[in-house]
């Protein structure tokens, strides 16, 4: 039998080398596929995170504050009040017998507006007058007796003690008569309160008196029977921002306009100032007076008052950019890193749609318009792209 160990091994053929190369290439391809899959998955995860972060970032629109131009006048809202106004209440209990004036009627001083029926007061007055007559009669008798006993004392017909007693009785009866007289005057005064009279010339601006209605004097919850206002002159109350308070003074002339008379202005004069800044609003209360003999200015009405003062500078932003918080008024500023900074501001002038900011803003700031309530310091935001300007029609 031949020895197999001595048989030479034939060399690898081309087939074996091809299989090895194919295996290596297949492994490399598999690794490449795995690497590409992992890379794609990581890329998708990053993209999803970016999309989620982008969707969670609030989109805001920003505006640039405008530099406030120097103004030749300051227009502020004012409240019109009658120069004198009196709410008339009843001082005695009773029932309304009749009323003689209604709203809009012009009345003179002392004119009767209503009459109250108070039978209890009438009876009390009659009793008081009878008591006074009794006290007066007793006083007269005591005076006569005292005079007679003084004459008898001069003749030593009576003792000094008895004469002193008679003089004491006279003093007591005199005091009682005086008390009864005072009670009569008090009840007459109460009886006079049954006639509600106008305290001054003016216009009846309210009436709650109704015939037969029960009137209870001293009831704090009751409405006034009438309100009379003297509207020949009116007072106008305006709150001046602190930044302008140094430019207003007594005697300054101002122009007043009211919504019901478009294009018409009324002359007013500043007469008084509170000379104190309200810590809540940062304003100074001033009072103006205006002639109103034609009755055009109505008490309780709204007016616009224009003061001839110069502008206080500052920048102007829409009122929608303001954030009113517990610690005061603020705005949201977007920094270069698109993060929000909440900044306190001081309002110098409020014109309704726009406000002038005295401190806290510069023209270069990017201010968030209509900021969300949940916006806080450090929040990242996305600035909304400005809309392209419309092309002019060719």
Number of C-alpha atoms within 10 A of each C-alpha: 3 6 6 7 7 7 8 7 7 6 6 8 8 8 8 10 10 10 11 11 11 12 11 11 12 12 12 12 12 12 12 12 12 12 12 12 12 12 12 12 12 12 12 12 12 12 12 12 12 12 12 11 11 13 11 12 14 16 16 17 17 21 17 17 20 15 15 18 12 12 12 11 14 19 18 19 19 25 18 22 22 22 18 16 19 18 17 19 20 22 19 22 20 21 20 21 16 16 19 12 18 18 14 13 13 15 22 14 11 12 16 16 21 22 21 26 20 19 13 13 18 15 12 16 20 15 13 21 18 14 19 21 15 16 21 20 15 19 22 16 15 21 18 14 17 22 16 14 21 21 14 15 17 12 9 10 11 14 13 15 10 14 20 15 13 21 19 14 19 22 16 15 22 20 15 19 22 16 15 21 18 14 18 21 15 14 19 17 13 19 21 15 18 22 20 22 20 24 18 17 18 23 23 23 19 17 20 14 26 15 13 13 14 14 22 15 13 12 11 8 6 13 15 16 20 25 20 27 26 22 25 19 17 24 25 29 21 22 21 27 20 18 18 18 19 11 13 16 14 13 12 14 18 21 17 23 20 21 11 11 10 8 8 11 15 15 15 23 19 22 16 15 19 12 12 13 16 14 8 7 12 16 21 20 17 22 20 25 22 22 18 19 11 9 13 14 28 16 20 12 13 18 21 19 25 20 22 16 17 13 17 18 16 24 22 24 23 18 16 15 19 22 22 12 10 6 7 11 14 18 24 26 22 24 15 8 9 14 16 22 18 17 14 18 17 17 22 23 23 16 13 10 9 15 21 23 23 19 13 14 22 17 16 10 15 20 28 21 21 17 20 13 9 6 16 13 12 14 15 19 20 16 16 11 10 9 6 6 6 6 6 5 4 3
